[in-house]
Amino acid sequence: MNSRSFSRHARQVLTVANGQPIGAGSDPSIARSWLRCLEDYHLDPALAQAPAVLEHAHVQQGRQRLGQVLEIAGTEMHSLHQQLSGAGHAVLLTDAQGIILNCLTAPTEQRIFERAGLWLGADWSEAREGTNGIGTCLVERQPLTIHQDEHFRGRHTGLTCSSSPVFDPQGDLLAVLDVSSARTDVSRQSQFHTMALVNLSAKVIERCYFLRQFEHLWLLRFHVQAESVGLFSEGLLAIDGDGRIQAVNQGALNLIGAPRSGLLGQSVERFFACRLDDLLARAAPQGSAVWPLTTHQGRAMFASLR
């Protein structure tokens, strides 16, 4: 992007500070992010410097800290890259601070994405790089796409990024999964499919991480549809030997209709019309058998217990 384009983009960004909308159909989270960049972080949209990169030792520490997540995500990232036909896309995983810990690209395109600042150890937090898929996803805590000129910094307007948060079993941000493209012919509409795939992959990573974290506990899986038990949309409850709920995923919160604080530490009998002994008697090593289970409000579910 030349200096004239930088200036034009900077003027567009500054109009938001004066209350002007970005454009018809724009995601409201982008305007919120631009305002944060101007008012909270005091960033310059015309600044052309590349993202900061952590030293190798710090990157390795981050990778060790999220070792299990990276292991789980690796397979899903390769699958996602293949589903997107590979060419023109980088698949990234960052930690909860926006530091890139894994980057998957076609070997012939690695230099393209490195020039864009997408490499191991790069800090893509919103406070450092302004509005971008990774950093803004971390702040907004929701899946989103940042398309070209929607980026805060003029330097990043050649990128289109679709990102989804990955949450841990406590509901805290664990990582961000991102797909970035440096192609200029990428439309925002074309990202609907990409965003759906990224969001699904993030949910798969969340679910696998939950299962791995609580291998030592009883695991109740449930859904209103029998065929959905075992899929990413299922509810998951990790239960100790006394029947107390130790962890819960977002699917379970949605299905039961209670906040996380209202479930943790409570007996599973409080929510389901089934005695604990009868529930545990249905358990199987793989939890493959599915059977009816009703809530105290009379809502019919289907469940399995590992």
C-alpha positions in Angstrom: 0.0 0.0 0.0 1.5 3.4 -1.0 1.6 6.5 1.2 -1.4 8.0 -0.6 -3.5 4.9 0.1 -2.3 4.9 3.7 -3.5 8.5 4.1 -6.9 7.7 2.6 -7.4 4.7 4.9 -6.3 6.8 7.9 -8.9 9.4 7.0 -11.5 6.7 6.7 -10.6 5.4 10.2 -10.7 8.9 11.7 -14.2 9.5 10.5 -15.4 6.8 12.9 -14.1 8.8 15.8 -16.5 11.6 14.6 -19.5 9.3 14.7 -19.6 8.3 11.0 -20.5 4.7 10.2 -17.9 2.5 8.5 -20.4 1.5 5.8 -23.7 -0.2 5.2 -23.8 -3.8 6.4 -20.5 -3.6 8.4 -20.2 -5.6 11.5 -20.8 -3.3 14.6 -17.8 -4.9 16.2 -15.5 -3.3 13.7 -16.6 0.2 14.6 -16.2 -0.6 18.3 -12.7 -1.9 17.6 -11.7 1.2 15.6 -12.8 3.4 18.5 -10.8 1.3 21.0 -7.8 1.6 18.7 -8.1 5.4 18.7 -9.3 6.2 22.2 -7.9 3.4 24.3 -4.7 2.2 22.6 -3.8 5.6 20.8 -2.7 3.7 17.7 -1.8 5.4 14.4 -3.6 3.8 11.4 -0.9 5.0 9.0 2.0 3.4 10.9 3.7 1.0 8.5 5.9 -1.0 10.8 5.6 -4.8 11.0 4.1 -6.6 14.0 6.4 -7.3 17.0 7.8 -10.8 17.2 8.6 -12.5 20.5 12.0 -14.1 21.0 12.2 -17.8 20.2 12.5 -18.8 23.9 9.3 -17.0 24.8 7.5 -18.7 21.8 8.6 -22.1 23.0 7.4 -21.4 26.5 4.0 -20.5 25.0 3.9 -23.6 22.9 4.8 -25.8 25.9 2.1 -24.1 28.0 -0.5 -24.9 25.3 1.1 -28.2 24.3 -2.1 -30.2 24.5 -4.1 -27.6 22.7 -1.6 -27.5 19.9 -1.5 -31.3 19.6 -5.3 -31.4 19.3 -5.5 -28.4 17.0 -2.8 -29.7 14.6 -5.0 -32.3 13.0 -7.9 -29.9 12.8 -5.8 -27.2 11.2 -4.5 -29.6 8.5 -8.1 -30.6 7.8 -9.2 -27.0 7.6 -6.4 -26.1 5.2 -7.3 -29.0 2.9 -11.0 -28.0 3.0 -10.1 -24.5 1.9 -8.1 -26.0 -1.0 -4.9 -24.8 0.6 -3.9 -22.2 -1.9 -4.0 -18.6 -0.7 -4.8 -19.4 2.9 -2.8 -19.5 6.2 -4.3 -21.3 9.1 -3.2 -19.9 12.5 -3.5 -20.7 16.1 -2.7 -18.1 18.8 -2.7 -18.0 22.5 -5.1 -15.9 24.6 -2.7 -12.9 24.2 -2.8 -13.0 20.4 0.7 -14.6 19.9 0.9 -16.9 16.9 2.0 -20.4 18.1 1.3 -22.4 15.0 1.0 -21.3 11.3 0.1 -23.6 8.5 0.6 -22.5 4.9 1.6 -24.0 1.5 5.4 -24.0 1.4 5.3 -21.8 -1.8 3.2 -19.1 0.0 5.1 -19.0 3.3 7.1 -15.8 2.3 3.9 -14.0 1.3 2.4 -14.5 4.7 5.6 -13.7 6.5 5.8 -10.4 4.7 2.3 -9.7 5.9 3.5 -10.3 9.5 1.9 -13.8 10.0 4.7 -15.9 11.5 5.5 -17.7 14.7 5.7 -15.4 17.7 4.1 -12.4 16.0 1.9 -10.4 18.4 -1.5 -9.8 16.8 -3.3 -8.5 19.8 -5.7 -5.6 19.1 -3.7 -3.3 21.4 -0.6 -3.8 19.3 -2.0 -4.2 15.7 -5.4 -2.6 15.9 -8.5 -4.1 14.4 -7.6 -7.6 13.0 -9.2 -11.0 13.0 -7.1 -12.4 15.9 -6.9 -9.4 18.2 -10.5 -8.3 17.7 -11.8 -11.8 18.2 -10.0 -12.0 21.5 -11.6 -8.7 22.7 -15.1 -9.4 21.3 -15.0 -13.1 22.3 -17.0 -14.1 19.2 -16.3 -15.4 15.7 -15.8 -12.6 13.2 -14.3 -11.7 9.8 -12.1 -8.6 9.2 -12.0 -7.9 5.5 -9.3 -5.8 4.0 -10.1 -2.1 4.6 -11.9 -3.1 7.9 -8.4 -3.5 9.4 -7.3 -0.5 11.5 -3.8 -0.3 10.2 -3.3 0.6 6.5 -0.5 -2.0 6.4 -3.0 -4.8 7.0 -5.6 -3.9 4.4 -4.4 -6.6 2.0 -5.5 -9.3 4.4 -8.8 -10.9 5.0 -9.0 -12.8 8.3 -11.8 -15.0 9.7 -11.3 -16.0 13.4 -13.1 -18.0 16.1 -12.4 -18.1 19.8 -11.5 -21.4 21.6 -12.7 -21.6 25.2 -11.5 -23.8 28.0 -13.9 -25.8 30.2 -14.1 -22.9 32.7 -15.3 -20.6 29.9 -12.0 -18.6 29.7 -10.3 -17.9 26.4 -7.8 -20.5 25.5 -6.8 -19.7 22.0 -8.0 -18.2 18.6 -8.2 -20.2 15.4 -7.8 -18.0 12.3 -7.8 -18.3 8.6 -6.1 -15.5 6.7 -5.9 -14.7 3.0 -3.6 -12.2 1.3 -5.4 -12.4 -2.0 -6.9 -9.2 -3.3 -9.8 -10.8 -5.0 -11.4 -12.1 -1.8 -14.9 -10.7 -1.2 -16.5 -10.4 2.2 -19.4 -12.6 1.0 -16.9 -15.4 0.2 -15.9 -15.5 3.8 -19.3 -16.8 5.0 -18.2 -20.4 4.1 -14.7 -19.9 5.5 -16.1 -18.5 8.7 -18.5 -21.5 9.1 -15.6 -23.9 8.7 -13.3 -22.0 11.1 -16.1 -21.8 13.8 -16.8 -25.5 13.4 -13.1 -26.4 13.7 -12.8 -24.2 16.8 -15.7 -26.1 18.4 -14.1 -29.4 17.6 -10.9 -28.3 19.3 -12.9 -27.1 22.3 -14.7 -30.4 22.6 -11.6 -32.6 22.2 -9.8 -30.5 24.8 -12.7 -30.9 27.2 -12.7 -34.7 26.7 -8.9 -34.9 27.2 -9.0 -32.7 30.4 -11.6 -34.8 32.2 -10.7 -38.4 31.2 -10.6 -39.2 35.0 -14.2 -38.2 35.6 -17.6 -39.4 34.6 -18.6 -37.7 31.4 -22.3 -37.1 30.7 -23.1 -36.2 27.0 -26.6 -35.1 26.0 -28.7 -33.4 23.4 -32.3 -33.0 22.5 -31.6 -35.1 19.4 -30.3 -38.6 19.8 -28.2 -38.4 16.6 -26.4 -35.2 18.0 -25.0 -36.9 21.0 -21.3 -37.2 20.3 -21.2 -34.3 17.9 -19.8 -30.8 18.6 -23.1 -29.3 19.5 -23.7 -31.7 22.4 -23.8 -30.8 26.1 -20.9 -32.1 28.2 -20.9 -32.4 32.0 -17.8 -33.7 33.9 -19.1 -35.3 37.1 -17.1 -36.6 40.1 -17.9 -39.8 42.1 -20.4 -37.9 44.3 -22.3 -36.7 41.3 -21.1 -33.1 41.6 -20.6 -31.2 38.3 -16.9 -30.2 38.0 -17.0 -28.8 34.4 -19.5 -27.8 31.8 -19.3 -26.8 28.1 -21.3 -24.1 26.4 -23.6 -26.6 24.7 -24.7 -27.9 28.2 -25.3 -24.3 29.3 -27.5 -23.7 26.3 -29.4 -27.0 26.7 -30.0 -26.7 30.4 -30.6 -22.9 30.3 -28.5 -22.1 33.4 -25.3 -20.0 33.9 -22.0 -21.8 34.5 -22.0 -20.6 38.1 -25.4 -22.2 38.7 -24.1 -25.6 37.6 -20.5 -26.0 39.0 -20.4 -27.8 42.3 -24.1 -28.8 42.1 -25.4 -32.4 42.0 -26.4 -33.7 38.6 -29.6 -34.9 40.3 -30.7 -31.3 40.7 -31.1 -30.9 36.9 -32.1 -34.3 35.7 -34.9 -36.5 36.9 -32.7 -39.5 37.6 -31.1 -40.8 40.7 -27.3 -40.8 40.7 -27.0 -44.6 41.2 -29.4 -45.2 38.3 -27.4 -42.8 36.1 -24.0 -44.4 36.9 -25.4 -47.8 36.3 -25.9 -46.8 32.6 -22.2 -45.9 32.2 -20.1 -47.6 29.6 -16.3 -47.3 28.9 -16.8 -45.6 25.6 -20.2 -44.1 26.4 -21.6 -45.1 23.1 -25.1 -46.2 24.1 -27.7 -43.4 24.0 -30.8 -43.4 26.2 -33.6 -41.0 27.2 -33.0 -38.5 30.0 -35.5 -35.9 31.2 -34.8 -32.6 33.0 -36.8 -31.6 36.1 -38.6 -29.1 33.8 -39.8 -32.0 31.7 -37.5 -31.4 28.7 -36.7 -34.6 26.9 -33.1 -35.3 26.2 -30.9 -38.2 25.0 -27.7 -39.0 26.8 -24.8 -41.3 27.2 -22.3 -41.7 30.1 -18.6 -42.5 29.9 
